[in-house]
Amino acid sequence: MLERGIVVHGQVLAQTDRVMREADAWWRNGERGTMPRGGLVADRLVGHWTAGNPRTGPTSGRRVVSAMKARKKPNGDPLQVAIHFVIGWDGLIWQTADLGIATVHVGNRRINACSVGVECCWPGTVENAKRLGCEVESVTIGQARGVRVRCMTPSPEMLEAWRWLSDALVAAHHPAVIIPRQRGTMTKPGVMEHCDVVGTSKVDAAGLLVAAAGVIG
């Protein structure tokens, strides 16, 4: 059954009905890919791109969750990975885990424990988009760790949804979610991206999501 509203510790935040939730597109507490917050509040919002097709429509969230739950390590063991939100190329938003629990979405336990992870249905780099057979109508230059990244220009609908979600979480007024409207880093709370995590080789989202969020710093 489709439900609506952002959930924190089982409570629905007011004025967040835009966000959808489905039982078959959800990580439960203790499920593979989740972890305790260890007494930490969620004070960082971390943006990702799926590096997959620009999914649209009412099944996008479910399909991303299903694909993530099916991921495996090179040796065939299940991969520990999960996410809190999925944003479709068309701007639809799904919550996929309660914000009261942490999800494993970057390779740093401390950042996972204090963050909210968001996957955007976006091929990412121009090279990856072409490999997937996506038509690249325009190119945007981003930057990850000082390196220029040629990106398939994100859709206006997806960026608007990301901006709305960022604003909603910054304004959450919940003791378990305190995300300031500023540029986040490894040592400073706020809005950041996967490429900002020290030690990662990921380039998502080349600074484009942080820029779209309109944060300070």
Secondary structure, 3 states (H helix, E strand, C coil): CCEECCEECCEECCCCCCCEECCCCCECCCCCCEECCCCCCECEEEEEECCCCCCCCCCHHHHHHHHHHCCECCCCCECCCCCCEEECCCCCEEECECCCCEECCCCCHHHHHCEEEEEECCCCEHHHHHHCCCCCCCEEEEEECCEEEEEECCCHHHHHHHHHHHHHHHCCCECCECCCCEECCCCCCEEEEHHHCCCCCCCCCCCHHHHHHCCEC
